[in-house]
């Protein structure tokens, strides 16, 4: 990894949910189990996908498709599907036994993209989260209702 790699990620900032922080991008890129693919159309960052390899003692290693983002100008052109497929190929090449992603049941664009890239749905799942850092942009105060 080089400073240039971080600069490439920062230049694709508009594809992410929040502003890319160079120090966080560097940490992400330094870990060999973290993967980031950026698609370009006519020299412009058109989309990105991030994946994280997760290893477990009794299951082996799988790829978690962490985030997929496509610039609005390039949506419905196959960029997302190509990125998801590229990450799946990378996962296969690295010996992962599978790949998974979470999305909202109402996110039709994501569902079309992932299904188009070969993903199939499993039984209904429920995601539970813990939020720890009030300075992080996605932090929400814990509810007293439990």
Secondary structure, DSSP 4 states (H G I P E B T S, - for coil): --HHHHHHHHHTGGGSSSPPPHHHHHHHHHSTTEEEEEEEETTEEEEEEEEEEEEETTTEEEEEEEEEEE-GGGTTTTHHHHHHHHHHHHHHHTT-S-EE----TT-HHHHHHHHHTT----S----------TTSTT--PPPS--
